[in-house]
Amino acid sequence: MENTTCREDLQAEHGLSLYIEANGQKILFDSGASGSFADNAEALGIPLEAVDVAVLSHGHNDHSGGFLRFLGWNYKAPLWVRPEAMLPCHSSSGEYIGLDPALQKSERLQLAAHVQPIGEGLTLYSCHDKHSVAPLDSAGLTVYQNGQYLPDTFPHEQYLLIEEAGKRVLISGCSHKGILNIMHWFKPDVLVGGFHYMRVDPESTMLETWAKELLSYDCTYYTGHCTGLPQYDKMKKIMADRLHYLSTGMEIQI
């Protein structure tokens, strides 16, 4: 599931869900904003009941909205979340965008540590204790704590590092902690995830600066969702074959 689709028989929505096969394991990373990701999985011949492990990248409903449907379909996979994913998250307009209360009560939830192995060659990292080299921008997103709305610093976000066949592949949801910080921390061979640039002016020279900084790493990027199409197009002109768009229905082999 992604904001766009490359097939007419597949649905798109503002959300993200990735099905991953690595190290002999089947992984569901996020579940979009609704249960529609499961309809897409069925159309693509992906057996959700066979998924071994599920991961929630962060506590926003455009990534968690389909998990109740998944847990009613798959009876074995644990769902790994950060403990802070239970915090009441709100958009810049004040709208609640956190987890469904019913999902928070699920016995299938597993609370991830800052560094959490979840399978062979599969490790979750929060990086919330890491030093940032680029400023963190909450983009108006907040959490409600102690009777007040506070800027979100995203302790509920986590990243999946896949290590297989000598390659390091990093899966990120929205990269709220900053894609430049994330690249500095991990330096992966491949990164799959959103850059959260959708609110950046497409004509901003900062996009060029950031694109050139991403090119300084020996990495291939697959992005979408919160990156923004105009912003992607601007960066694609600079990053060429190092940057690719990942749309609903696409399959990549690494």
Secondary structure in CASP SS format (residue, H / E / C, confidence):
PFRMAT SS
TARGET T0000
AUTHOR 0000-0000-0000
METHOD secondary structure of the structure
MODEL  1
M C 1.00
E C 1.00
N C 1.00
T C 1.00
T E 1.00
C C 1.00
R C 1.00
E C 1.00
D C 1.00
L C 1.00
Q C 1.00
A C 1.00
E C 1.00
H C 1.00
G C 1.00
L C 1.00
S C 1.00
L E 1.00
Y E 1.00
I E 1.00
E E 1.00
A E 1.00
N C 1.00
G C 1.00
Q E 1.00
K E 1.00
I E 1.00
L E 1.00
F E 1.00
D C 1.00
S C 1.00
G C 1.00
A C 1.00
S C 1.00
G C 1.00
S H 1.00
F H 1.00
A H 1.00
D H 1.00
N H 1.00
A H 1.00
E H 1.00
A H 1.00
L H 1.00
G C 1.00
I C 1.00
P C 1.00
L H 1.00
E H 1.00
A H 1.00
V C 1.00
D C 1.00
V E 1.00
A E 1.00
V E 1.00
L C 1.00
S C 1.00
H C 1.00
G C 1.00
H C 1.00
N H 1.00
D H 1.00
H H 1.00
S H 1.00
G C 1.00
G C 1.00
F H 1.00
L H 1.00
R H 1.00
F H 1.00
L H 1.00
G H 1.00
W H 1.00
N C 1.00
Y C 1.00
K C 1.00
A C 1.00
P C 1.00
L E 1.00
W E 1.00
V E 1.00
R C 1.00
P H 1.00
E H 1.00
A H 1.00
M H 1.00
L C 1.00
P C 1.00
C E 1.00
H E 1.00
S C 1.00
S C 1.00
S C 1.00
G C 1.00
E C 1.00
Y E 1.00
I C 1.00
G C 1.00
L C 1.00
D C 1.00
P H 1.00
A H 1.00
L H 1.00
Q H 1.00
K C 1.00
S C 1.00
E C 1.00
R C 1.00
L E 1.00
Q E 1.00
L E 1.00
A C 1.00
A C 1.00
H C 1.00
V E 1.00
Q E 1.00
P E 1.00
I E 1.00
G E 1.00
E C 1.00
G C 1.00
L E 1.00
T E 1.00
L E 1.00
Y E 1.00
S C 1.00
C C 1.00
H C 1.00
D C 1.00
K C 1.00
H C 1.00
S C 1.00
V C 1.00
A C 1.00
P C 1.00
L C 1.00
D C 1.00
S C 1.00
A C 1.00
G C 1.00
L C 1.00
T E 1.00
V E 1.00
Y E 1.00
Q E 1.00
N C 1.00
G C 1.00
Q E 1.00
Y E 1.00
L E 1.00
P E 1.00
D C 1.00
T C 1.00
F C 1.00
P C 1.00
H C 1.00
E C 1.00
Q C 1.00
Y E 1.00
L E 1.00
L E 1.00
I E 1.00
E E 1.00
E E 1.00
A C 1.00
G C 1.00
K E 1.00
R E 1.00
V E 1.00
L E 1.00
I E 1.00
S C 1.00
G C 1.00
C C 1.00
S C 1.00
H C 1.00
K C 1.00
G C 1.00
I H 1.00
L H 1.00
N H 1.00
I H 1.00
M H 1.00
H H 1.00
W H 1.00
F H 1.00
K C 1.00
P C 1.00
D C 1.00
V E 1.00
L E 1.00
V E 1.00
G C 1.00
G C 1.00
F C 1.00
H C 1.00
Y C 1.00
M C 1.00
R C 1.00
V C 1.00
D C 1.00
P C 1.00
E C 1.00
S C 1.00
T H 1.00
M H 1.00
L H 1.00
E H 1.00
T H 1.00
W H 1.00
A H 1.00
K H 1.00
E H 1.00
L H 1.00
L H 1.00
S C 1.00
Y C 1.00
D C 1.00
C C 1.00
T E 1.00
Y E 1.00
Y E 1.00
T E 1.00
G C 1.00
H H 1.00
C H 1.00
T H 1.00
G C 1.00
L H 1.00
P H 1.00
Q H 1.00
Y H 1.00
D H 1.00
K H 1.00
M H 1.00
K H 1.00
K H 1.00
I H 1.00
M H 1.00
A H 1.00
D H 1.00
R H 1.00
L E 1.00
H E 1.00
Y E 1.00
L C 1.00
S C 1.00
T E 1.00
G C 1.00
M C 1.00
E C 1.00
I C 1.00
Q C 1.00
I C 1.00
END
